[in-house]
Amino acid sequence: MSERSVVDINPPLGSKDPAGNRLHPLLRMRYQLLGGLLVAVGLPFLIRLAINWQAAIAITTQTTIVAAVAAHLMGYVIYKRLDVFPGVAAFSTILPAFVISYGLVFLSIFFLRLDYSRFQAGSSFLLSASWYFGLSVFIHRLEPYRLAIVPLGDVERLMRLDGVIWERLSSPAAQPGRVQGVVADLRTELPKAWERFITDCVLAGIPVYHVKQILESLTGRVAIEHLSENTLGSLNPNQVYFGIKQLLDWLSALVVLVIGAPFLLIVALAIRFESPGPALFRQPRVGYRGQIFTVYKFRTMRAGGDDARSEKDQAITQKDDHRITRIGRVLRRTRIDELPQVINVLRGEMSWIGPRPEAVVLSQWYQKELAFYTYRHIVRPGVTGWAQVNQGHVASVSEVHQKLYYDFYYIKNFSPWLDLVVALRTIRIMLTGFGAR
């Protein structure tokens, strides 16, 4: 039985679910979009028509309607692409998706010097976000995600995961209820009756997923226990996006350095005034393809270090570490201490988003303890990353093992959509201080 890849675990949007039950119309993509366009674009136009019909038929309103339709469709696509990643709630992606789409479309109109209706544009944006907020709540209550489990092999750990209603099948003769798919351990030796059951599910249009792929989709981690189970080739990052991302990183880093230079200078002076020592902390770290480079951060600890501790222990920041200064705690909680790494991004040593680079001594230690650890160096390290927004700061080998699984997930799903999710969650973390030490 071949494995089936799964990324989007949302309910299918066909006229019927896999069990043959007719779906509610609002579960279909065309009805979601049609309702959204009628509410977000049609309603403001009708209001404008009732108040001032001449303004409603003016060329500025017509231009705005066309732009709003384009922005709405773009926002829907972005929202759906972001919604497939683990731990991403629909509420957290709807507003950013439509801010991006409407911002891009109407920024283009601004640069093209086209006249547009501010009422139509603003109303369309607010109603677009409101429509999908309400739709998300309605769908979640109407159609919770359900998966049936073939009770053989390594499937027990699935039951501990949230976000899915699990239906354990009692026998091959059991009929799956209203489920969006069937999960089985396709690597175990299944009895003939269960193999026939899985084949019948595939023929009936019911998706069949391998347990490890569902685990990836729900946890955001890719575990590699044996080289034969996941060939390194299957985890190669998208090479087209790899080159595009490097260019975007360089351009954005240049903008950040030019615009943010005064702020960076103020932070540096504050660090120097609070405690003696340089404003910047420099440390050799392991980066892209295992190359060693010097990373730059704002100094958040008192200069000098603790000579009684080993080099490895000094490289690990403990919870409530006594070496951290008052300003340093603020910088760490808000992640402002990482901003000098804009220099590393400009030099091509780092990206804005990717696996965090580790100190050389820690990297050597982890490499001895963890299989496949060095594979995380296949992409450029990042100022922030998928592991950081999910796990926060780690130090022990067991925590780094889990972090490695997050890094593998990022590499396997390397895309602008995942980078956008990481960027949005990084902003939230900067405001909440999650995972800081």
N, C-alpha and C positions, 0 to 999 in steps of 0.2 A: 504494500500500500504506500503510495507516494505521500509526502508531506505537503501540506498546503500552507503557504505563507499567510500570516495575518498581521495587519497593521491597524486597520480601522475595525473596531469591534462594535460600532454602532449598528442598530437594527437596519436591515436592508430596506430599501425604499421602493420595492415593487408593489404591485397591486395586492399580492397575497404574501403572507409570511411562509417560511419553508414548510410549515406543517399544513399549509393549505387554507389557513384562516384569513379572511379578508381584513386588510389593514385599514385603520382610520385614514381618511384622505390627507390629514396634516402630517402623516408619516411619509408621504411621497414628496420627492424633491420639487416636482413641478408645481404642486399646490403650495408648498412653503414659499417658493419664489413668487408665484402669482399673487398670493396674499400679501407678501412683503411689498411688492411693487405697487399694488393697489392702495395699500395703506400709506407707504412712505412717499410715493410719487403722485398717485392719483388724488389722495385726500387733500394735500396742500393746494393742488391745482384747482380742485372744486371750491375750496374756501376762497381762493383768490378770484375765481370766476364769479362767485356770488357777491364778493365785495366790490370788485372793479373788473368787469369783463374785458375792458380795453387793455388793461395791464396783463390780464391772463393770456391774451392772444398775442402779446408783443413778442418780438424776436428774442428779447432777453430771457423771457420766461421759457420759450421754446428751447433755447440753448441750455438753460438750466435743467430742464426736464431730461434732455438727452444725456447731459452730464450726470444727473442724479441716477438715471437708469444704469449707466455704466459703472458708477461708483457702488451702487447697490449690488450689482452682480459680482463685482470684484470683491466687495466685502463679504458676501456669502461664501465665495470660493475660499478666501483666506480663513474665515471662521471655521469652515469644515475641515480645512487642511490642518489647522492648529488643534482642533478638537480630538484628533485621533491619538495624541500622545498621552502616555500614562500620567495620572495625577493632575491632568489639566481639566478644570471644571469649565463648563460652557460659559458660566457667568464671567470668568476671568479672561475669556478670549473674544467675546462678542464686541465689547466696546473698543478694545484695541484694533480689532479687525476693521471696523467701520471708520475709526479715526484714521487708519492708514489709507483705506480706499478713498474716502471722501477727501482726505488731505492731498493725496496724489492727484486726483482728478481736478479738483478746484485750484490746486497750485499750478497745474498745467494751464488752466483757463486764465489764471492771473498773468502768467508769463506770456501767453498768447494775446493778452490785452483784449479779451472778449468780455462784453458786458453780460452780467448774470443777475438773477433775482436772489437777493440775500434771504428773503423770506422763504422762497421755494427751496433753496439749498439748505438752510438751517433746519427747517421743518423736516425735510427729507432725511437728514442725518439723524435727528432725534427720534423720528418715527421708525427708522430702520432698526436702530439699536433696541428700541422698546418692543418692536414686533418680535424680534428673535429672543429677547429676554423672556417675554411671555410665552412664546412657543416652546422654549427650552423647559420651562416649568411644567407646561401642559404635557409635553411628550414624556418627561421623566415620570410623571404620575400615571400617564396612560399606558406606557409600554416600557416597564423596567427591563433591563437586559438579563436574559435567561440563557443558560447553556446546560445541555445535558451531558453527563459524564458516563463513559464506559468504565465500570468499576474494576479495572484490571491494570496492573503495572503501577507506575509512579504517578498517581493522580491525587493522592491524599492531600498533598500540600496545597492543591488548588482550593480546597474547602476553607482554608484559613484566609483567603483573599477576599477583600471587600469589593463592592461595586458590581457584583454579579449575583443573581439568584441561581444557585446550583441545583440541578435536578439529577439525582443519582438514578441511573437505569437499573432496574432489578434483574432483567434478563434480556436476551436478544429478541424475544418476542414482544417486549414492551414498546409501546408507541410513544415517541417524544411528544410532549404537549406543545404549548405555544413557546417554542424556543427559537433562538437565532442561530443555533449551531450545535454540533456535537463535538465533544473533546475526548480524545483517546490517546493513550500512550502507544504510538505507532511503532515504537522500537521494541516493544515486548512481544512475546509469542502469543498471539491471540487465537483462541479456539475458532474453528471453522464457522461456527454459528455467529460469533461476533464479527468475523470478517464479512460474512454475508450481510449482516445488519449494516455495517459501515458502507458497503457497496450499495445497498438499497437506499441509504441516506443520500449518498452522492447522486444516484440516479434520480432521486426525488427532488433534488435541488437544495438539500439541506447541507450547508457548509460543514466539513469535517476538519477539525484543527488538531494539530499535534500539541501535546501538553506543554512542551517547552516554548512553543511559539505563543501560546496563550499567556504563559508566565511572563514572557518578554513584554507582551502588550499591556499587561496589567501592572507590572512592577517597574518597567523601564530599565531592566537589567538584562544583560546577555551573559550567561554563565558558560565557561569553557572548562569542562573537566578533562576531556580527552581530545587530542588533536583530530582523531577520526570522526568525532561527532560534529565539529564545526571547522571546516577547512578555513585556513586563513584567507583564502581567496574570497570566501563569502562575506568577509568583513572588510574588504577593501573599500575605502571611501570613494565617493563619486568624484572622478578626476576632473570632469568639466567644471563642477561647482568649486572644486579645490582651487583652480586657477582664478576663477572669478572672485572667490572669497578673499584671496590674498590681495587682489587689486582694491577691493572695497575696504579691506582692513587698512591698507596704506593710506588711501584717500581720507577715510574717516579719522584716522589717527592724526593726520596732518591738520585737519580742521579742529579737532579737539585740542591739539597742542597750541595752535594759534589763538583760538578763542579763550581757552582755559588757562593760558599762561599766568595772568594776574592772580587767579585763584590759587594755582599751584605754588606761586611765590609766597602768598600770604600763609598758606599751610606750612611751608618750609620754614618761614620766619618764626611761626608759633612754636614749632618743634624745637628750634634752636634756643628760643627764649626760656622754654620750660626746663630743659636738661642739657648738659654739655654733650657735645658730640655732633657728628654730621647730620644733616636733615634727611639724607637719603641712606637707605640700607641696601648694601650690595651683597649678593650671594651667588656663588656658582650653582647652577641647576642644570638638569638634564632636559634637553628639548627635542626638537624635531630630528628624527632618525638617530637618536642617542647622542647628538652633539651637545657639548657642554657650553653654556653661555652664562653671562652675568645678568641676573634679573635685578630690576630696580624697584624699590618700594619706599614709601615714607617710613622713616624710623619710628617705631611705636614702642620700643623697649629702651631701657637705659643702656648706654654704651658700656662695653667692657665684658659683659657676660659673666658666667659663673664657672671659674676655672676648675671647681671641684667636680663638675659634671662632665660626662663624656661628650665628644663631639656630636654623637647621635642624639643624646638626650637634650643637648642645647639646641638642636635643630627642631625639636618637637615643642610646640607651644601647648602647655597644659591649661586646663580650666583654671581661671583666676590666677594666672601666672603672675608672680610678684614682680617680675621684671618689666611689666607693661606700665607705661606712664599714663597719667590722666588723659592727656590729649590722645595718646595712643589707643586707649579704649574706645574713644569716640570714632577715631579713624578706622579701627577694626570693625566696629559695629556697623558703620555705614559703608564699609569697603572703600573709603576714600584713600586708604593707604596703598591701594593697588594702582592708583592713577598714574604714577610715574612709569608704569610699564607701557605707557604710550610710546616711550622711547624704544622699547623692545619690539613693539608692533611696527614702528617705522623702519627698524633695522631688519625686519623680516624674520626675527627670531621667535615671535609669538603672534597669535591671533587674538582678537577680542574674545572669541568663544572657542573652547577646546578643553582637553584634559589639563588640569593644573600641573605645572612643572614642579618636580620635587627637588629638594636639595640633593646634591650628589651622594652624600653619605647615607641619606634615607633611601634614595633610589637603589643604591647598591645593596642595602639591607633587604628591601622589598623584593629585589630581583632574586636573591637567594631563597627567600621564603615562599614566593608566589610564582606558580607556573604562568607563562605567557605575559608576565608583567611588562616586558619591554615592548610588547606589541602596541601599547598605548602611544608609543612614539611615532606611529605611522602618520599622524597628523600633527600640526603645530600646536604646542600648548597654548592655553588661553588664559586671559585675565579672569574670566569666569567660565563655568562649564556645567554640563548636565549633572555631574556628580555633586557639585557644590550646591546647586539649587534644590537638590533632592536630599542630600545627606548632611551638608554643612562640613565643618572642620573635623578631620579624623586624625588619629595618631597610631592606634594599635594595629597589628597585622590583620586581625579579623575585620576591623573596620575598613582597612585599605583593600582587603579582599572584596568586600561589597562595593567599594568605590570603583574597583577595577571592572566589575560587572556593569556599572553605570557607564564607565568610559567605553566599554565594548559596545554598549547599546548606542552611544552617541556616534561611534565610528560606523557602525552598521547602518544607522539611519541618518547619516551625514547629509544634511540638506538645509536650504535657507529656511524652511518651515520650522525645523527643530531649533535652529539658531534663533529664530524670532521668539519661540517659546522660552528659550533660555534667557534671552534679553529681557522679556517682559517679567519673568519671575525674578531676575536679578534686581530689577527696579523695586519690586515688592520687598525683596530681602534687604535692600539698602534702607528701606523705610522701617522694617521690623527688626533688623539685626539678627535674623535667623542664622544659627550655626557659627556665630563669631566667637573667637577666643582671644 
